[in-house]
Amino acid sequence: MRDGTLPGVSEDDKRVVCHVDMDCFYAACERLREPALRGEPLVVGMGYEPGDSNGAVATASYEARAFGVESAQPISVALDALPRKIEAATDPEMDVDSAGFYRPVDLDYYNDVAADVKEILREAADTVREVSIDEAYLDVTEQVGWEDDPRAFGAQLKAEIRDTVGVTASIGIAPTMSAAKVASDHDKPDGLVVVEPDTVQSFLAPLDIEAVHGIGPVTARNLREMGIETAGDLAAAPPSRIRERFGERGREVQRFAGGVDDREVEPRGKPKSLSRESAFTEPTDDSEQTRDRIRLLASDVAERATRQGALYQTIGIKVVVPPFDVNTRAHSLSGPVENDDLVESVALDLFTEFTDTRVRKLGVSVSNLSFADEAQAKLTGFTDDGNTSRAGARTDAMSRGQRSLTDF
């Protein structure tokens, strides 16, 4: 490791923070479902219905952005810049090459894809702070130190997300949360930027003021009116001047601009569910193979719950069949428990209806978690050997073909 010391970070606290930001995530999900959309201008609209001009742009692919389409833009404005491909194909006065595809937001599906990504992140780091559906911070200090090779770690994480889920991520690695966030934005899409402790200030200083974490367009405009154009300008400005104009929030972003950020990567509350998923190299209808995979997943989930001191009241499975038909089933118990064998037996019972079905991916989850020190509920509705009683209350979380993140 280099000898430089980052201001605000002690010699014995050189954290390695990884910020993962999915590239054009909604558009990436649509392309996962419709591979023919890859490389095409694609707009995903919130409040949009096919054929309409209502709603707003939720995500525009980089190809669509080249035509002037931007996030939060009204769909009607986006259509002026980028007509629908289907209309251009039937109108001789329109250029098909200057048209694109429009899709409505499907949050259930995006959440399902996001769950696959976040499962990989939880495997990669003990501490994960989920910021949104497509963004998270990881504290990977225990996994990789600065004396090791953070870039190799980031490259491996990107590859696993791409190969397992089918979407791309940009990753920034730095000793602070704010610098890692800036780093992940620095080389999009599909970027990997590593900022070592003694290079944080030199990395940030020449960047446009709006690149600083926490600064939006309005604040950036106000700062420029004060003659502050870059992160280095902001870091060097008199603190009293920044505080007078922007208050304590201004001082915070000023510290970020100078590379100082002592915030810890902390998860937001207790998890509501724990899950483990695994995809097959090729879809399979081998009952022995699929049931063995269920057993392994159930064991892993139960072990994780024990490790985190979690009791669970619902046990569920996810079955993905080709092409991407997601099915979930769940069984609710009479009270919170901790029972490895029960997780396996319930998961296998829930999977019975999918016997001989070609399966692309399987998942097992426990949810309705409780972290209080409380006695396990009496397992009414279950036999002494831990198998599910047919008289027990079985709940189908979703009907076949629907998507849900309730348990995953």
Buried (B, 14 or more C-beta within 10 A) or exposed (E): EEEEEBEBBEEEEBBBBBBBBBBBBBBBBBBBBBEEBBEBBBBBBBEBEEEBBEBBBBBBBEBBBEBEBEBEBBBEBBBBBBBBBBEBEEEEEBEEEEBBBBBBBBBEBBBBBBBBBBBBBBEBBEBBBBBEBBBBBBBBBEBBBBEEEBBEBBBEBBEBBEEBBBBBBBBBBBBBBBBBBBBBBBEBBEBBBBBBBBBBBEBBBEBEBBBBBBBEEEBBEBBBEBEBBBBBBBBEBEEEEBBEBBEEEBBBBBBBBBBBBEEEBEBEEEBEBBBBBBBBEEBBEEBEEBBEBBBBBBBBBBBBBEEEEBBBBBBBBBBBBEEBEBBBBBBBBBBBBBBBEBBBBBBBBBBEEBEEBBBBBBBBBBBBBBEEEEEEBEBEBBEEEBBBEEEBEBEBBBEBEEBBBBBB
